[in-house]
Amino acid sequence: MKYLKSILFFVWSAILCISISCNNNSTKNKNNPPNDKPNKGLSNQVDLLNKVQKQTINYFWEGAEPNSGLARERLHMDGVYPTSPKNTVTTGGSGFGLMAILVGVERGWISREEALNRFIKIVNFLEKADRFHGACTHWIDGETGKVYPFSKKDDGGDLVETAFLIQGLLTVAEYYRDGNELEKNLVKKIEKLWKEVEWNWYTKGNEDVLYWHWSPKYGWDMNFPVGGYNECLIMYILASASPSHPISKEVYDKGWARNGNIVSQDSYYGEDLVLDYYQHDDAQIGPLFWAHYSFMALNPHGLSDQYADYWKLTQNQAKIHYKYALDNPKEFEGYGDSLWGLTSSYSINGYYGHRPGKDIGVISPTATLSSFPYTPEASMKFLKNIYKNHDSLIGKYGPYDAFSFEHNWYSPRYLAIDQGPILVMIENYRTGLLWNLFMKNKDVQAGLDKLGFKIE
């Protein structure tokens, strides 16, 4: 069995690199580098947080695919879409978008009724869209509901993307659970979608691990068993929590936790790693989205099991990235206490999994801003820096996906999976909204209990 060195972007690198590299001229601007004049229009921290949240929410509200109401995979302000049509919907990013809209309601930027109508539209679309043993595809044609292949053999169920979507749907369900008749009907529809996901089927029926993909044409050819640690913890928790098709604790212990081999005794920049970040690589640390995707609604505060303290795990990852930027071993231009954060994103030569050890001088704002719960002071320094001193890096839907002072480059493009965590994790930092909703779900509570999690 062959594995790529980095478990997180084995497909992304192949698919998304074309998206930029085929159009480098549209994403490089040598005449106007990201070193701008100061912008004095935002005077305090609250204004800045409101600004970035409101901008990023609009990616999922105004920028949504109109037929389905779901999140577009990407929005390119240069209008160039070289690899997939603009109407391509992302399943995981849409899960983030569902939570984003709830933030908009609570902040008074979207009415409860408007949000309800959008959620009904989304759920009605999902009911008719292609699903494979209850699991959605990675990409969906927003106009037809049919699968849009992510790669040749990735044309069926994607259990990880489905988990990100279900995380968002269950959060919405908790928000409307005690509402009026129309709202309660939405909750029923969401719970039907939730119960139809055959999580245990994605163990191939009898193996002690969850598999990422299944295709009606290619079967299990993608052959990707998911062991931790990476962005996929939420998949195992939801699979355990399923009221209809659950996995056993043994699948979690043997598959995700690798019979205990997931535990790490190592440290990096003086911070305990807590878990081993790479099952098939000796790299010490992963990209920062691993500290975000599973924890958009799953609250790591006080959360632990026999393998990890998840607050320590996620906070330490963000602190390591921050300390790495201060150290700046490759001496990249700009790195420091107000310019840091590495994760998988658009890059100078395509899509790339930026992290310490694979750093090419590209900063991804989602890495830093989505880490607000873990590193509030350091994340605020970054936010102030780019909004007040580098406003060419900010567009209609918030900070652009990536930039590099070292290479005098930025991309006027957005990805749903990068914009969503920014506003959701900032809201969790400010009020705990999404954490509080999701953790109330009785199925989730039962699933965590079954796996031996403790919540303090």
N, C-alpha and C positions, 0 to 999 in steps of 0.2 A: 504494500500500500504506500502510495507516495503522498507526501504532504508538502505544502509550501512552507517556507520558513516562518512566515507571519500569518497566523490563523485568521486575523481580522479582515484582511482585504484581498483574499486570494482571487476573488472574482472582480471586485471593484477596480483593481489595477489594470486588468485586461480590458474592461469595458469602458471605464471613464477616462482613461488616459487619452483616448482619441478625442474626447470632448474638448480638451484644451489644445493638445498638440497639433490638431488639424487646423487650429485657428489661432496660432500664437500671436499674430499681428493684432487681433482684436482684444487681447488681454494684456499686452505690454504697452506701456506708455513712457517712453524714454524722455519725452519733453516735459512731462509733468509728473515727477516722482512724488512719492507719498510724504514728502517733507513740506507740509503746508504752513500757511500763516495761522496763528492762533485764532480760534473761534470763541468769542467771549459771550455767546448767547445763552449758555447754560451755566447757571450760577451756583447750583448746589447739587448734592448727591441725590436727593429725591427727584429733582428735575431730570437728572441723567438717567436714573433707573426707569422713570416713567417714559422717557423718550425712547430708550432702546427697546423696552417692552412693547410699546405701542407700535413702533416700526416693525418689529419682528412678528407681532400678531397679524399684521396686515398681509404678510406672506401667505398665511393660511385663511385669511378672510377675504380680502379683495383679490388676492392673487390665486385663489383656489381654481381648480379645473371646474368650469361652469356647469357641466352636465351632471357630474357626480358629487360635486361639493368637496371632494377630497383634495389632498395636497399634490400639486405638481411635483414631480421628481426634482426639477430644477427650474429656475427662472433666470434667464440670461438677459441682462439689460442691453446687450449688444444685438439681441434678436437672432443670434446664431445658435442653431440646435443641430449639431453635426451627427449625433449618434441615435437619438430617439426623439420622437415628435414632442412638441410642447405640451400636448394633452396627455403625456405619459404620467400616470399616477403612481406614487410610491406608497406601499402598504405601511411600512414602518414609520415613515415620515408623516403619514396621515394620522397614525396613532398619537404622535407628538402634537400634531395640529389640533386634534380633538381637545387635548388638555390646554393648548394655547387659547382656544376659543373660550374655555371656562374662565381663564384669567381675564380675558376681555370683558366677560360678563361681570365678574367680581370687581373689576376696576371701573365699571361704568362706561366702557367704550363700546360695548355691544349689549343690546337688550336681551333679557332672558328669553323673550319670545322669538326674537330673531335667531338666537343661538339654537333654540329648540327646533325651529323650522329647518335650519341647516343640518342639525343632527338627524332629523327624520329623513331628510333627503339623502344623507350619507348612508344611513342604515338601510333604507329601501334599495339603494344602489348595491350595497354589499350583499344583500339577500339574493340578488339575481346574478351577481358577478361570478366568474369562474372560481371554484374552490375545489380542493383535492383532499378528500378525506377530512373535510372541514377546514383545511388550511388554505389561506390565501396565497396568491403568487407574489413574487417580489415586486413586479411591475404589472399594472393593469392599464388597459386602454380606457381612458376616462370617458370616451364616447360610447363604447360598446359593452364594457364590462368583461371583455375577453382578455386572456393573458397576453401580455406583451413580453416576449422572452427576454430575460436579463442576460442570458448567454445561450449558446446552442442547446445545451442540455438542461439549463435552468428555466424550464418552461412549465413547471408544475407547482406543487406546494412548497412554500418556504416557511418553515416552522419558526425561525427566528424573527423574521419580519411580521409573521402572524402574532407572535408574542408581544411585539411592540404595539401592534394595533389593538390587541385585546387589552393590554394595559391601559390604553387610552379609553377604550369603550367602557371598561368596568369603572373607571374614574367618573365618566359621564353618568353612568347608571347610578352611582352613589349620590351624585349631585341632584338628580331628579327623582330619586326613589320615593320620597314622600310628597311629591307634587300633585298636580291636578290629573285628571283622567288621561289627557293627551300625553302628559309627561310619564305617567306610569305605563302607558302603552309602549312608549319608547324604551323604557327599562325592560319590558318583557321581550321586545324584539332583540335588544342587546344580549339578554341572557340566553335567548335561543341560539344566536350566533356563537356565543361562548360555549354552550353545551355541545354544539355540533363539531367542534374541533376535536379530532381523534388523536390526542397527544400520544397515547400509548401505542397507536399504530405506527408512529414514527420511531419506534424502537425496532422496527422490522418484525414486530410481533413477539420477539422473544429475546432480543439482545439487551444487555445492561447498559445502554447508552441511547441518547436521543440523536437522531440523524437530522441534519439541516434540511435536506431536499428530497423530494420524490417527484418523478415525472411520469405522466401516463404513457409517454412514448419511450422514455429511456430508463424507467424504473429507478433503481437505486444507483445508477451509474456515477452520479456525482460523488457518492461514497464519502460523505463528510460527517463522521461521528463527532459530536461536540463535547469536548472535555474542557474544563476550566483551567485557569481563570481567563475570562475575556468579557465581552459585552453581553453574554447570553445567560447570565444567572436568572433573569426574569423568566426565561423560557422554562427552566426546570421548576421554578416555583409555581408558575401557572399550570404546568403539566401535573404537578403534585396536587394542586388545588382544584383541578377539574372535578365537577360533580358527576360527570358522565363517562369520561375516558381518562382516568388518572394513571400516572405512573407510580411505581412503588418507591419507597425510600432507597431500596437497593439500587435502583437506576441512578438516583442522585449520588449515592456514595461511590458506586463503581464507575459511573460514566462521567459525571461532572467533577467529583472530588478525586477521581483516579485512585481509589482505594487509599486515600489519605495523602497521596503524593502531591496534591495541590498545595499543601502547606509549605511555606518558606520560612527559613530561619535567617535569611540574609537581610541586609540593609543597603541603602543607597543614599548618599549624601546625608548620612546620619539618621535616616528614617527607616523604620522597619518596613519591609515589603509586605509582610503578613502572608500573602499567597504567591505562588509561582505563576508568573504572568504568561509563560509560553510552554505549552505541552510538548512542542516539537522544535524548540529553539532554546538556546541558552541566554537569550537577551534578558536583561534585568527588569525592564519596565516597558509598559505598553503605551499607546497613544491615549490621550486624556478622555476620549469618548467612552472608554471602558468604565470610567467613574461616573458617567452620566446616563447612558441609555437605559440600563436596568433600574436606575435609581431616580428616574423622572417621577415615578409614583411610589415605588418601594422606598420607604424611609430608612436610610442606613443608621440614623441616630438610635443608639441603644440596641441595635440589631446584631445578634451574634448566633453562631452555631458551633459545632465542635471543631470547625476549621478556621473560623475567622471572627474578629470584631470588625464589622463592615464599615463602621464610621472611621475607625483607625485606618482601614484599608484604603478607603476612598480619599480621605483627607490627606493621608501620607502620599498618595500618588500625586495629588495636586501640589503638595509642598515640594516633592522631589522635582517636578517640572519647573517650579519657581526657582528653586535653588540651582538647578541646572542652568537656567538663563542668567542668573547672577554670576555663576562661574564662567559661563560662555567659553567652553574649552576650544571651540573652533574660531573664536573671535569674530563672530558675525556682527555686522553693523546693527546698532540699535538695541541689541539684547540688554536687558537689565530689569530693575524692579518695576518698571512701568511698561515693559514690552517683553512678553513671555507667553508661552502656551503652544504646545505641539500636539497635533492630532491628525487623523486622516482627513484630507481635504483636497480641494483643487491645489495645484502646485505649478511650478515653472515649466515642467515637462509632463503634465498630465495629472492624474489623481495619484496621491502618494501618502503612505502611512508615516507621517512625521512623528518622531519621538526621539528622546535621547538615545544615541546609538545609530539613528537614521535621520539625523538632522542635516538639512541642506540649506538652512537659512530662511525658511518660510514660516511665518507666524499665522496661526488660524484663530481668529477672534473667538469662535465658539469654544475653543479649548479653555480659554481664560474666563470668559463671561459665564459659561455654564458651571464653572467651579466656584461661583460666589458662595454657596453654602460652606465650602471647605476652606477657602482662602479669601474672606471678604475684603480685607484691607489691600491685599495684593491685586485682587480682581478689580477693586475700585480704582486703584492707581492706573491700571491698564485702561479702564473705561474712560477716565478723565483724560488720559493722554491722547487716545485716538479721536475722541469727540471734540476736544478743545484744540488739539495741535495738528491733526491729520484728517481733516474732514473730506479729503478726496477718497478716503477709505470707507466712507459712509454713503449709502444710497437709499432708495425708497423703502427698502425692507430691512434697514439696519446695516450693520457692518458687512462689507463684502466678504466672501468666503475665505480669502487668504491674501497675503501680501508679503513682500520681502524688501526690506531696505537694502539688504546685501546685493540683491540682483536688480534693484530698481524696477520692481514689478508688482502689479496687483491685478486681480481679476474682477471685473464688474459683473460678477455672476454669483448666484445663490444656489444652495442645496437645501432641501427641506430638512434633511437629517442633521444639518448644522444649525439652521435658524431656530428650529423648534426647541432644542435644549437650552438655548440662551434665555428665552423668556420664561420657560417653565421652571428652570432651576433658579433663576432670579426670584421668581415668585415663591418658590419653596424657601429660599433664604429670607424673604421678607415676611411671609405669613404662614408657610407650611401648607398652603391650600391643597395642592395635589397629593402630597404625602398624607394629609389628614383624611382625605376622601377615600383614597385607594385602600389604606390600612383599615378602614371600617368594614370593608367587604368581608362577609362571613366565610365565603369560599376561600379567599386569600388567607384569612386567619387560620382556617382549618389546614390549608396546605402548608403553611409555615410551621404549624404545630407538628404536623406529620413528619416533616423533615428534621425536626429537632431544633428549630430556631427559637431563640428567646428574645423577648422585647422588653426592654427596661424603660 
